[in-house]
Amino acid sequence: MDETTLRILDILSREIGNPLSINELTQKIEKIYGTAHYVNIYDKISLLANENIIMLTKTGRSSIATMNFENYLLIDLLSEIELKRKQNFLKNKPEVQVVLMEIDTCLHDIQLVRSITMINPEKNTKLNRIELVIHMKKSDDRKVIQKTKIAIHMIMENLQKIHNIKVDCLVLESETFLDLLKSNEVNPLREMLYNKIVVLYPQDFWIEIRNIIGSGIKIKLEEGETNPAKMAERDLVYNLTRFGYAEFGPQIKSGRLVCIEYVISTILFHNDARRTGAIPVMLAKNAKKTNYDIILFLSRKYGYAEKMLGILRALRNLAAYMKAIVDEPINLLNILNIEEIKADQKSIKEAMRLYNVV
C-alpha cells in the first residue's frame, strides 16, 4: 500500500460517521501527518473510487468521500493500516514491544477475546501508561463472561506490576460494544476509537465494524476525550436531570448528551460531597442503562475506585433489587484488592428516599 492511500484510508477510518469533502480530508491528513497535497490526494481518491474502495458523492460543489464496506478488499486494507501503524509506533520503543508481546501471548488463547485495541498510543506511552479496549465475543454463559473478565484484569494487574507501567483496560461485551457505538451520547468508546491501533486481530475488529454498518446502524466516532475535570456545569446539571436527579435551584438548560458513566466520573473526580448522593440515585434509576465495565475503567483511570466500591456496597445494602447488578463489579474490585472508602450510607439513604428509589 502506498503512503497516500494509507493516509486517506486512515483518516476516513477515524472519521466514520463524519462526511468529509476532499478538501476537508486534505486538511485532516495535514493535521495528523504534517503534510498533504490536494492534487495528489484528489488523484488517489479518484483511483480508489474507480477501484470501488471509496465512494464519492456530490454535495453541491463538493465531493464527499466515504469507505465502501461492501468491497471485500477494504477489510484487508484497513487491517494492513493497523499493522503498519503498529510497526511504526513500536519501531523505537522496545520496552512497549515487550509489554504488548506479553499481552498478546497471555490473551491470545482466551477464546472470548475478539480484538485488542491500543488507545491514543503516543500520548499514553509518554505518560508511562497503556490504555486498551478489549472487545469480547458474544456468549450466553454469564459465568464464563465473568471469569474471562476477571482473568483479563488479573493479567493486566500482574503486567503493570512487572513492567512498572500503568495499564488501564476497558473490557466490553459484544452487545455493549454495539450499544456504545450506535449511542447518541458522548461515551468513552466513540472517543477512544478515533485515535487507536488494533494490536490483536485487526481483521476481526474491522469485520465487526463492517457488519454493524451493514446492518443499517450509523456510527459516529468523536475526536478528543471527555475530561471529567472540565465538564461544563450546564452539561452536568442537564445530564443529572436526564438520569433522574433534578437539583433544586439551578435552571435546567439543554446541553450535550453525556453517558451516565462520565457524569458519575465528573462528580467523583471533583470530590463533590454535595452531589455524591446523586450517584446511587442515578444507578438505581438507570439500572439497565449503566455499564459497570465503563465505571470500573474510569474509576481506575482517574483514581476513585475506592470511593466507587464504597458507593456500590452502600447501594447493595439499601436497594435489594440492585444486588444482582452490583455484585459483579464489587467482586471484581475485591479481586483487584481495591480498598474500600466507606460511603456515608445515612446520607445516601436520605437521597434515595427523597428521589423515591427505596
C-alpha positions in Angstrom: 0.0 0.0 0.0 1.4 3.4 -0.9 1.7 6.2 1.6 -1.1 8.4 0.1 -3.6 5.5 0.1 -2.7 4.7 3.7 -3.2 8.3 4.9 -6.6 8.6 3.1 -8.0 5.4 4.5 -6.6 6.1 7.9 -8.4 9.4 8.1 -11.6 8.0 6.7 -11.5 5.2 9.3 -11.2 7.8 12.1 -14.0 9.9 10.7 -16.6 7.2 10.4 -20.0 9.0 10.5 -18.4 12.4 9.7 -18.8 13.1 6.0 -15.6 14.7 4.6 -15.1 16.6 1.4 -11.8 16.1 -0.4 -10.6 19.5 0.8 -11.6 18.6 4.5 -9.9 15.3 4.1 -6.7 17.0 2.9 -6.8 19.3 6.0 -7.2 16.3 8.3 -4.3 14.5 6.7 -2.1 17.6 7.1 -3.1 17.9 10.8 -2.3 14.2 11.5 0.7 13.6 9.3 2.2 17.1 8.9 2.0 17.4 5.1 -0.7 16.9 2.5 -1.0 17.9 -1.2 -4.5 18.3 -2.5 -3.7 17.3 -6.1 -2.1 14.0 -5.0 -5.0 13.2 -2.7 -7.6 14.1 -5.3 -5.9 11.8 -7.9 -5.5 9.0 -5.4 -9.2 9.2 -4.3 -10.3 9.1 -7.9 -8.3 6.0 -8.4 -9.7 4.4 -5.2 -13.2 5.3 -6.4 -12.6 3.6 -9.7 -11.5 0.5 -7.7 -14.7 0.8 -5.7 -12.8 1.1 -2.4 -14.0 4.6 -1.8 -17.4 6.1 -2.8 -17.7 9.7 -3.9 -21.0 11.5 -3.5 -21.6 15.0 -4.9 -23.0 17.5 -2.4 -23.2 20.9 -4.0 -19.8 21.7 -5.4 -18.0 19.3 -3.0 -17.3 15.6 -3.4 -17.8 13.6 -0.2 -15.5 10.6 0.3 -16.6 7.5 2.3 -15.3 4.0 2.6 -17.2 1.3 0.7 -17.6 -1.5 3.2 -19.3 -3.6 0.5 -15.9 -4.0 -1.2 -14.5 -7.3 0.2 -10.9 -6.0 -0.1 -11.5 -3.0 2.2 -11.1 -5.1 5.4 -7.7 -6.3 4.3 -6.6 -2.7 3.5 -7.8 -1.4 6.9 -6.1 -4.3 8.7 -2.9 -3.6 6.8 -3.1 0.0 8.0 -3.4 -1.2 11.6 -0.3 -3.4 11.2 1.6 -0.6 9.6 0.7 1.9 12.3 1.7 -0.7 14.9 5.1 -1.3 13.3 5.8 2.4 13.0 4.7 3.1 16.6 6.8 0.3 18.1 9.9 0.8 16.0 11.9 2.7 18.6 10.0 1.5 21.7 11.5 -1.8 22.8 10.0 -1.6 26.3 6.5 -1.2 24.9 7.1 -4.1 22.5 7.8 -6.3 25.4 4.6 -5.4 27.2 2.5 -5.8 24.1 4.1 -9.1 23.3 3.2 -10.4 26.7 -0.4 -9.1 26.4 -0.7 -10.9 23.0 0.8 -14.1 24.5 -1.4 -14.1 27.6 -4.7 -13.2 25.8 -4.2 -15.0 22.5 -5.7 -18.2 23.9 -8.6 -16.6 25.7 -11.5 -17.7 23.4 -13.8 -14.8 24.1 -11.3 -12.1 23.1 -12.3 -10.8 19.7 -9.8 -7.9 19.4 -7.5 -5.7 21.4 -7.1 -2.0 20.6 -4.5 0.3 21.9 -5.8 3.8 22.5 -4.1 7.1 21.9 -0.7 5.2 21.9 1.7 8.1 21.5 0.3 10.3 24.3 -0.3 7.5 26.7 3.1 5.9 26.4 4.7 9.3 27.1 2.7 9.2 30.4 4.1 5.7 31.1 0.7 4.1 30.6 -1.1 1.9 28.2 -4.8 2.1 27.5 -6.7 -0.8 25.9 -10.2 -1.7 24.7 -10.7 -5.4 24.8 -13.7 -6.5 22.7 -15.2 -9.8 23.7 -17.2 -12.2 21.6 -20.8 -12.9 22.3 -21.6 -15.6 24.9 -24.8 -16.5 26.7 -22.9 -18.0 29.6 -22.8 -15.3 32.3 -20.3 -17.3 34.5 -17.9 -17.7 31.6 -18.1 -14.0 30.7 -17.4 -13.0 34.3 -14.5 -15.5 34.7 -13.0 -14.2 31.4 -13.2 -10.6 32.6 -11.5 -11.5 35.9 -8.8 -13.3 34.1 -8.1 -10.4 31.8 -8.0 -7.8 34.6 -5.7 -10.1 36.7 -3.3 -10.4 33.7 -3.2 -6.7 33.3 -2.7 -6.2 37.0 0.3 -8.5 37.0 1.8 -7.0 33.9 1.7 -3.5 35.2 3.5 -4.6 38.4 6.2 -6.5 36.5 6.9 -3.7 34.0 6.2 -0.6 36.2 3.7 0.8 33.7 0.1 1.7 34.3 -2.3 -0.5 32.2 -6.0 0.6 32.0 -8.3 -1.7 30.1 -11.9 -1.3 29.1 -13.3 -4.8 28.7 -16.6 -4.7 26.6 -19.0 -7.5 25.8 -20.2 -7.7 22.2 -23.6 -6.2 22.9 -22.2 -3.3 24.9 -19.7 -2.6 22.2 -22.5 -2.2 19.7 -24.7 -0.2 22.0 -21.9 2.3 22.7 -21.1 2.8 19.0 -24.7 3.5 18.0 -25.4 5.7 21.0 -26.1 9.4 20.5 -24.4 10.1 23.9 -20.8 11.2 24.4 -19.2 8.0 25.6 -15.6 6.6 26.0 -15.7 4.1 23.1 -16.8 6.6 20.4 -13.9 8.8 21.5 -11.3 6.1 22.1 -11.6 4.5 18.6 -10.7 7.8 16.9 -7.0 7.5 17.6 -6.2 3.9 18.0 -4.1 0.9 16.8 -5.8 -2.6 16.7 -2.9 -4.6 18.0 -4.5 -8.0 18.0 -7.0 -9.4 15.5 -7.4 -6.3 13.3 -9.4 -8.2 10.7 -12.0 -9.3 13.3 -12.2 -5.7 14.5 -13.0 -4.3 11.0 -15.3 -7.2 10.1 -17.4 -6.3 13.2 -17.4 -2.6 12.2 -18.5 -3.6 8.6 -21.3 -5.8 10.0 -22.6 -3.0 12.2 -22.6 -0.5 9.4 -24.1 -3.1 7.0 -27.0 -3.7 9.4 -28.0 0.0 8.9 -26.6 1.3 12.2 -25.0 4.7 12.0 -21.6 5.0 13.8 -20.0 8.4 14.5 -16.6 8.5 16.1 -15.6 11.6 18.1 -12.2 13.3 18.1 -11.0 14.3 21.5 -11.5 12.9 25.0 -14.0 14.0 27.7 -12.2 15.2 30.7 -14.1 14.8 34.0 -12.3 17.9 35.4 -13.6 20.1 32.6 -17.3 19.1 32.1 -19.3 22.3 31.8 -21.7 22.9 34.7 -24.5 23.3 32.3 -23.9 19.9 30.8 -23.5 18.3 34.2 -26.8 19.7 35.6 -28.6 18.8 32.3 -27.5 15.2 32.4 -28.1 14.8 36.1 -31.7 15.7 35.4 -31.8 13.3 32.4 -30.8 10.5 34.7 -33.4 11.3 37.4 -31.6 13.6 39.7 -33.1 17.1 39.3 -31.4 19.5 41.6 -33.2 22.3 43.4 -32.2 25.8 42.3 -30.2 25.7 39.1 -32.1 26.4 35.9 -32.0 23.4 33.5 -30.8 24.3 30.1 -30.2 21.9 27.2 -26.7 20.6 27.0 -24.6 17.8 25.4 -25.9 14.3 25.8 -23.3 12.6 28.0 -23.3 9.0 29.2 -24.1 8.3 32.9 -20.7 6.9 33.5 -19.0 10.2 32.6 -21.4 12.1 34.8 -20.5 9.8 37.7 -16.8 10.3 36.9 -17.2 14.0 37.0 -18.8 14.0 40.4 -16.2 11.8 42.0 -13.3 13.4 40.2 -14.2 16.7 41.8 -14.9 15.0 45.2 -18.2 16.8 45.2 -19.8 15.7 48.5 -23.0 17.6 47.8 -23.6 15.6 44.7 -22.2 12.2 45.7 -25.7 11.3 46.8 -26.8 11.6 43.1 -24.7 8.6 42.1 -26.6 5.8 43.9 -29.9 7.6 42.9 -28.9 7.6 39.2 -27.6 4.0 39.4 -30.8 2.8 40.9 -33.0 4.6 38.4 -30.9 3.6 35.4 -30.0 0.0 36.2 -30.4 -1.1 32.5 -28.6 1.9 31.1 -25.4 1.8 33.2 -22.3 -0.2 32.1 -20.2 -1.2 35.1 -17.2 -2.1 32.9 -17.0 1.6 31.9 -17.5 2.6 35.6 -14.6 0.3 36.6 -12.4 1.5 33.8 -13.0 5.2 34.6 -12.7 4.7 38.3 -9.3 3.1 38.0 -8.1 5.5 35.3 -9.0 8.6 37.4 -8.2 7.1 40.8 -11.5 6.9 42.6 -12.1 3.1 42.6 -12.0 3.0 46.4 -14.9 5.5 46.6 -16.8 3.7 43.9 -16.5 0.5 45.8 -18.0 2.1 48.9 -20.9 3.6 47.0 -21.7 0.2 45.3 -21.7 -1.6 48.7 -24.0 1.0 50.2 -26.3 0.7 47.2 -26.3 -3.0 47.5 -27.4 -2.7 51.2 -30.1 -0.1 50.5 -31.7 -1.5 47.4 -32.3 -5.2 47.3 -33.1 -5.3 43.6 -29.6 -3.9 42.8 -27.8 -6.8 44.5 -27.7 -8.9 41.3 -26.4 -6.0 39.3 -23.7 -4.6 41.5 -22.3 -8.0 42.8 -20.2 -8.5 39.7 -18.3 -5.1 39.8 -18.0 -5.4 43.6 -16.5 -8.9 43.2 -14.0 -7.7 40.6 -12.9 -4.7 42.6 -12.4 -7.0 45.6 -10.3 -9.4 43.5 -8.2 -6.4 42.3 -7.5 -5.6 46.0 -9.2 -2.2 45.9 -9.5 -0.9 49.5 -13.0 0.5 50.1 -13.6 4.0 51.2 -16.9 3.7 53.0 -19.7 5.9 51.8 -22.0 7.8 54.1 -24.8 5.3 54.0 -27.2 7.5 56.0 -27.0 10.5 53.6 -27.2 8.1 50.6 -30.4 6.6 52.1 -31.9 10.0 52.6 -31.1 11.0 49.0 -32.6 7.7 47.7 -35.8 8.3 49.8 -36.1 11.8 48.5 -35.9 10.6 44.9 -38.2 7.6 45.5 -35.8 4.8 44.9 -36.0 2.9 48.2 
